[in-house]
Amino acid sequence: MTDLNLVLLADAYKYSHHKLYMPGTQFVYSYMESRGGKFEETVFFGLQYFLKHYLQGAVITKEKIDEAEKTLLEVFGRNDVFDRSRFDYIVEKHGGRLPVRIKAVPEGTTVPVHNVLMTIENTDPNCYWLTNFLETLLMQTWYPCTVATLSREIKKVVTKYYHETASEASMAGIDFVLNDFGFRGVSSVESAGLGGSAHLVNFSGSDTIAASTFAMRYYDAPRAYGLSIPATEHSICTLLGENGELEIFKHVLATFPTGTVACVSDSYNIFRACEQYWGTDLKEEVLQRDGTLVIRPDSGDPVLTLLRVFEILFEKFGYTINEKGYKVLPKQVRVIQGDGISYSSIGSIYIALQQAGISAENLVLGMGGALLQRVNRDTQEFALKCSYAELNGKGIDVMKSPVELDAQGNLRTSFKKSKAGKLKLVLENNTYQTMQAGENPALTDIMQVVFENGELVNTQTFDEVRHLAKL
């Protein structure tokens, strides 16, 4: 239960809907889907947070209704929109617990777009208006779903190039290739926890500690899943000016003489740093370490910069050729690219490395705003729509099917066409398919009840989510 006022967590226009639904409406049933977008499939993740943090327990109270009544009178400037008796009824009849049932696919499941992911329906006919009142909040599940999807799609790219260019012994390191640098680039602490944990569904590298605490709090993670290493920033490496950079590099190695440590090296000249400081002055010290120095460029064109950096490092530190025919630096030296990293740039980087005969195992990545912030609801075209209702005891299949003009002025059916009826998601011949609930009774609905009348049902652990999301 949260101390936030759920009565005020909806779009303002929804407070008029109790009057705008046709008289006799008893039940409203809605579903959520990814209608398409950037990727062909979507990882479902994050709903359990919203249920635990916002919806479970006695979330409607008289005090919250009082606050909402005052606020909404100011919002609308009239007293015939907000009807507090609708919420008072939930307090009196249900003890402030929400009379709704929510079903969803298990979190971590990867489902092709255009399929149902979640449904919601009221369980009390007097609360028909509540189903879509909750749309505003529940639709925010698009965010962790989209981050988890993006992160997983990047893992596909990483895995592809590891299989093509990296040694078999390095495959276990894939989980640490993409590191979350996004805390400072998101709009809120909540986004850091929610989006950061969505990344941890797929990878284990993260500087966003809020992601691990979030997974432990809302998904019973037994430990911190986001792992990190000691690393410098420019405030450290520029402290003695350009002439003192070598002294600072020496200090970094002396401070962490074992294990992995990362050092940003572009404060003045990344190529000089690689060739002279790391590759000459400190070469033997680096090679004698029981651990790995991770050199970080942080400016310039990522592809051209990395190619030149690797050229210098191979010349200075030497290399071996792995069983797939690609160059690998000594285990004491690696590179991390954290600037200009996005889904599109990662593929370009790996292609360039492969063409230059460089194994993917030499490089790890850091991704910030492009991972946690540069997404929106339309990235995967998320929507929540009513598909079934009951009026005066009669069931009605509900749908929208807009006719729209395309860019050439031709009429067509919009991609926003919605589904009709009560729905289920089935898996047949390894293919997910959405169908009406009564269709083909032999096929079981993958969706499970996760929330009913104020209580969570069928909760999941973070381990279970990660297992389901595996490639």
N, C-alpha and C positions, 0 to 999 in steps of 0.2 A: 504493500500500500504506500502511496506517495502523499505528501502534504500539498501537492499541486492540486488545483481545483479542476477536476475533470469536467465539471459542468461548463467550464469556459474553454475547454480544449476542442473547439470545433469551429469551422467556418461560420461566420455570422449568419449567412443566409439560411443555414440549416435549422435555426431556431423557429423558423416559420413553417417548417415542413409538417409538423403535427396537424396543422390546419389545411395544408395544401394536398396531402394525400386524400384520395377519394374517401368519403364517408363509408364505413363498413370495412375498411382495411384492417386486417388482423395480424397478418404475418408478412414480413419482407425478408427475402433471402438474397444475398449478394455474394459475389465471388471476386477474387483478385487473380489477375494473370499478367504475364509479360506479353504484350501484343506484338513483339518483334524487337527491333533495335539493332545495336551494334554487333551483338553476338547471337548465335543460333540457339544457345541454351542458357539457362539461368540457374544459379545456385540459390536455393531458398535458405535464408538465414536471418535471424534477428527478431522474429516474432516473439519468442519467449521473453526477451527483454521487455518489450512493450506490455506483455501480459503481466509480468511480475512487477514491473515498476509503476505502471499506471492503472491497471484494470483489476487486479485481484483484491478480494476482500471488500469491506464496506467503504467504497470510494465515494459514495454520495452521502452527504450529511446535511442537516438543516443549515448549519453555518455556511457551508459552501453554496447552498441554494440562495441563502440571504445575500451573499456577496455577488453571486451571478445576477440576481434580480436587480440589484442596484446598478451594476455595471452595464447590463444589457438595456436597461431603461435609458441610460446615457447613450449607448451605441445606436439605438434605433430612434430615440426621441419620441417614442410612443409606447403605450403600455399594453397593446393588443398583439404583440408578437411573442414575447417570452411568456410561457405559461408554466409557472413554478409548480403547479399541481401535478404536472407530468413527472417531475423529479421527486416531489413529496410522496407520490404514490410508490416510487421505488424504495424510498426510505421506510414507509409504513408497511408495505407488502413484502419487501425482500430484504429489509434490514440494511439498505444502502448497497446491496450487491447487484450487479448487473444481470438481468435476466436475458442473457444471450448465450448461444452455443457457437463456438468457433472450431472449425475443422481445418487441418492443414497437412501438407505433406511433411514428412520428417525433415527437420532442418539438416542441411548438408546434402540433401538430395539435389541432383542436377537434372533439370527438366527442360526439354525443348520448349522454345517459345510457343505461344498460342495455346498453352494448356493451363488449366485451373491449378492454382497453388494454395488457395485458402478460400473458405466460405464462412459466412457469418449470417446468423438468423436469430430473431427474437424468440424467446420461449414463452413469453406472456403476451397474449393478444392485445392487451392494453398498451404494450410498449413497441408497437409496430414501427414507430418513428425512430427507435433507438438503433436499429441495425445500421442505417446509413448516417446517423448522427456520429457514430464511431469511425466512419470512413476517414475523416481528416487525420486522426491520430494513427490508425492502423495502416493507412497508405504510406506512412513514413518508413514502413518496412522495405520500401523500394531501395532505401539507401544502403543498409547492410547487404541486401541481396545483390545490389549492383557492384559494390566494392568486392564482395566475395567472388562474384562472377569475373570481374576484371582481373583480380589477383590470380584466379584459376586459369584464365585464358593466357596470362603471362607465363604461368607455370608450364603450360603446354608448349609455348615457344622455347622456353629455357630447356625443357626436357628434350625437345626435338634436336636442338643443337648440341646438347650433351651427348645424346645417342650418336650423333654424326661425327663429333670431333673430340669428345672427352674420353679419358681412360675409364674403364669399368670401375676401377677403385675409387674414382671421384664421384660416382653417381649418388652416394649417400649425402653429398654436400649440396644437392639441388635444393633441399629445404631451406638453405641459408643464402641462396643466391639473391633473392629479392628482399631487401630490408626496408621496413617502413620508417621513413623520415618525415612523416606527415603531420605530427602533432601541431607544430607551429603554423601549418598551412590550412588548418581546418577552422571552421567558424565557431566551434564551441568545444568544451571539454567532453560533452556528451557525444559529439561527432567523433572525437578522438577515441573514446572507448568503444563506441559502436562500430565505426569504420575500421579502427585498428584491430579489433577482435575478428572482424570479417576477413581481414588479411591473414590472421593467424589460423584461420580454417585451412589455409593452403600452405603457408610458409612458417618458419620459426624465427626468422630474423626481424627484430623490431627495436627501435628506440622509443616507441610509444608505450611507456609503462602502463598508462591508463588502459591499454588494450588487454593486458594480462589481468589487471585487477577487475576489469569488467567481466572477463571470461570466468574468473573465480567466483565473482559475486552472483552472476546471473545464470551461469552454466556449470557450476560446481567443478570447475577445473581444479585439479589437485595441486597445481603448481603454476608458476609463471611460464607461459608458453612462448612469450616473446623474449628471445635471448639476444644479448648485445656484447660488445667488447669495449675496452678503453679506446678513446679516440680524441684527437685534438680538434680544435676549430681555429679559425683565423686569429681570434684574439690571443691565442697562445703562441701561434707561429710568427706573429708580427710584433711581438712584445719588445724584441731587441732590434727592430728595424731589419733592413735587408742584409746588412753586414753580419747580423747576429743569427741568421736563420740556421746556419750549420750548427751553432752552439745549441740551439733549441732542439734540433734533430737529435743531437747527441744526448741531450737531457731526456728526450722521449724514450730512447733506447735504454738509457740507464735506469729510468723510473720503472719500466716494465721489461726487465731483461728476459723474461720467459712469457710464453703464451702469445696470443694474437693482439696486436695493437695497430691502430690505423692512424695515419698522419697526413693531413691535408698538405699538399706540397706545391700549390700553384700561387702562393702568396705574392711571388715576384716573377719566377720563371720556372714553370714545371719541368721544362726540358733540361735546364741547368741542374735543378734539384735531382732529377733522375740520373743524369750523366755524371755530374761532379760530386754532389753531396752523398747521395745514396749509393751510386754506382762506383765511386772511386774512394772518397775519403772514409766512408763508413761501410764499404763493401764487406770487408772481412768480419766486422762486428755483426753485420746483418746475417751473413752466412753461418756464423758460429752460434747464433741464437737458437735456443730450444723453443721455437715458436715461429710465427709468421708476421712480417711487416706488411701491412696493406697500405700501398701508396695511393693517395686520392688526388686526382686532378679535379678541378671544380670550376673550370671556365673553358671557353672556346668550343669549337665544333666537336661534339662527342666522338664521332667516327674518326676524323682526321687526327684529333688529339690522342686518342687511344692507340691508333696505328703507330704514331710517332713514339709515344711512350713505350709501347711494347718493343719497338725496334731498338730503342736505347737500352732497355732492360735486358733484352736477349743478348745484346752485344756486351754488356757489362757483367751480367751475372751468369751468362751461358744458358743452355736449355737442353732438354732431352726431347726425343721424338716418341710420342706414345704409340700404342699398338694400332691406332687409327691413322697415324702419319702426321700428327699435328704437334707443334712446338708447345712445350710446357716449361715454365720457369721453375727454378729450384723451389722446393716447398716453403722456403723461408721468405719468399717474395710473391705477393699478389697485388692486384689493382682493384680499386672500387670506383665505379663511376656513379656519382649521385647528382650530377647536374644535367638537366635536359633529358631526363629519363621519362619516357611515356610508353604506352603500348606500341605505338608506331615506331618510335626510335629504337626500341630494343631489338626488333627484327632487323633493322638496318645495321645496327652494331654487330650483331652476330653474323650476318652475311659478310660484312667487311672482314671480320676476324677470320672467318672460314676461308675466304678467298685469299687471305694473306698467310694461310697455313697455321693459324693460331688457335689453340684449343680453347673452348669455352670455359674450361676449368681454371683458367688464369684470371678470370674476371668475376667480381660480384657487383651487384647493383644496389643503389639506394633510390627510393622513389618517394616523393613527398606529396605535394598538392595534386599531382596528376593521379595519384593512387586514391587519396581520401577525399579530395575536394572537387576535382575536375570531372564530376559526374552529376547527372541530374535524373529526374524521374523519366525523362524521355530517352536516356541512354538505352534503356531496355523497354521503353514504352509501357510502363506499368499503369494499370487502371483497376479500379474496383467498381463493378456495375451490378445493378439489380438484375436477376435472371428469373425470379419466381416470386409470386405473392399470393396471398389468399384474401379474398374479399367476400364477406358474408358467407364464409364456409366453402367457397369455391376456389379451387386452385387455378392460377393463371400463369402460363409461361410468358416471360417478359423479355424483350430484347430491343436493341436499337440497331438500325441499319441505315446510316446516313448515305444519301447520294451527294456526291461532291464533284466539283470541277477540278480537273487536273491542270497542269501548267500549260497544256495546249488547248484548254477550253473544252475538253471532252468530259462528258458525264461518266462517272464510275462509282462503284460501291466503295465506301471509305474503309480503310484498315481498322477504323474504330467500331466496326460492326461487332456487336457483343453476342454472347452465347445465351441460350434460352433454357429455362427449366432448372430443376435441382441437378447438380452435377456430381460426377465422380471421376477420379483419375485412375486409370488402370494401366498395367504393364502386361503387354501381350507380345510374345515373340521378341522380347527385349526392346520393345517400342512403347513409349508412353502415349496414351491417347485419352482425351477427354470425351466423356459421353454422358448422357442423361442418367440419373441415378437408377432408374428402373430398367435401363437397357442392359441386356446380356447379364443376367443375375449371376452367372457362373464366374464372372470377373469381379474380384474384390477391389473395393476402393482403397487406394494407397493412403488417402487422407485419413487422419485420425482426429478424434475429438481432443483438443488441447485446452479448451476453456469452456466451462459450463456453469452458468448461474453464479459467477463470482469466484469460482475455484479453478485452479490449474489442474489439468489432467495430462498424463503421459508426458511429463517433463523429460528433457534430454540433458546429458552431460556434454561437455565440450569434446571429450574423447569420442563420443558417439557421432557428433557432428563432423569432426575431422575425418573419422573413418568413412562416413558416407560420401564425403566430398573428394576422396582420393581419386586421382586420375585412373 
